[in-house]
Amino acid sequence: MASFEQQHQFPVRVYYEDTDAGGIVYYVNYLKFMERGRTEWLRSLGFEQKALPVLFVVRDVQARYRKPAHLDDALTVMTRVQQCGRASLTFVQQVLRDTELLCEAQVQVACIDARAMHPCALPAPIADALMQLS
């Protein structure tokens, strides 16, 4: 199995719409921040999701919430591929405020054919790009 050490960083600012009545980030919004992080990770490899013949759908998420983020906080979403399968990717993601860990998750995404809507192998260009990262 390939080892992936390279991490992608994506900055996020907490807006009013991300918070609850107390000004604290609503828990599900961390998952939205992580989705953006995975999208930007893919973009950093040179791939635009709308141009791909496949979709990446979340199959499993295990999240741990450590500390709250607040309105106007500057956060960083760290994204790293943990495992690459034939038709899936497992990511380790963290949301940080400076160096303080706020939330961490392991997210498995499955690759599905965009037209047939069934599992398929990762496109060769993406698999090749991943091999270059290992």
Secondary structure, 3 states (H helix, E strand, C coil): CCCCCCCEEEEEECCHHHECCCCEECHHHHHHHHHHHHHHHHHHCCCCHHHCCEEEEEEEEEEEECCCCECCCEEEEEEEEEEECCCEEEEEEEEEECCEEEEEEEEEEEEEECCCCCECCCCHHHHHHHHHHC
